[in-house]
């Protein structure tokens, strides 16, 4: 029997969200580490993606959502039921409530995005009591350090067997012709971004204006936007926006139903391989998974030079923001520069000249695989962390607290009672023993 029992709280690993994809790659690898007794000791709290009861999926116990959207109402019970001694949450920390206290004595390691400058107070308050916050960008790690919070950097990753330059270009060329409605393909820009919330953190309104200006003198250019195009999730009405910009006939969206179900990684890799440029100049990113996915498939990127985005660029342009925006989180995010994005797209177009060389694509792939492949991230980052957590849990308590008694007068059902409380230490939990006696 080894030492760690983990409850991993995030989107279900079968969900096609960014969080879900990360869990699907990470958890099987964690379960193979020597600190765990295989998948039985790793459980998933899928507060997004599962309701109604515990399911066993690929050997992992998967706990369902409660009533709270982010599991705040039931994470305590799930932690106790699994007998977890480590809890990792992958979600924006500010939506969590008293997690450290709820899961104690388990060690809580929030794996969180930092996408504002400075770190919002709501985030700092939410992670109070955490054993060790985990940040998945170097920028975020520095921001937390500057705020006086010890933390550990572990990035997101990709599967290099999937996200790579395609050896067989025939399926790629065929798919690109479909995007161009059977016509001879021209230049293709791809965006992969969630259309949710307003103001839109992905800056669709700025990026689409920039692309419209870029494509004005390029009749064979097309834009594929991989997202839900309607305001269904509180985002922007993208068909209305592209119509207003005069690019509706040059913009392609995915099939909405299939997008709702989730496209597989193989589809996304094929899409990136079709692209000649990737547009990801958001207001801010806690990481930016599509930025590394695109480059791993040999595609240059255009991003905003703010937050985590610039550290991910191995091939492409980092556009300085035009201004900063004070958000409802009481901190700053960037306002992307529409003219700078247009200029970056034009620069890439001139370099493209009808197609990227295989050598150029392969250099981008190799650079991303070297730093962001899952096998290397688990070997170099997660494995040492699990060793450290196991050592921490094996360290004896500095001292065993002595039992104590507390007597106080309370009112129960309108009658005065004396409540004698004796607390005894059992090594992990203080055990209250309550005696209620009549007040004679």
Secondary structure, 3 states (H helix, E strand, C coil): CCCCCEEEEEECCCCCCHHHHHHHHHHHHHHCCCCCCHHHHEEEEEEECCCCCCEEECCEEEECCCCCCCCCCCHHHHHHHHCCCEEEEECCHHHCCCHHHHHCCCEEEEEECCCCECCCHHHHHHCCCCCCEEECCHHHHHHHHHCCCCEEECCCCECCCCCCCCCCHHHHHHHHHHHCCCCCCCCEEEEECCCECCCCCCCHHHHHHHHHHHHCCCCCCEEEEECCCCHHHECCCHHHHHHHCCCHHHEEECCHHHHHHCCCHHHHHHHHHHCCEEEECCCCCCCCHHHHHHHHCCCCEEEECCCCHHHHCCCEEEECCCEEEECCCCCEEEECCHHHHHHHHHHHHHHHCCCCCHHHHHHHHHHHHHHHEHHHHHHHHHHHHHHHHHHHHHCCCCCCCCCEEEEEEEEECCEEEEEEEEEEECCCCEEEEEEEEECC
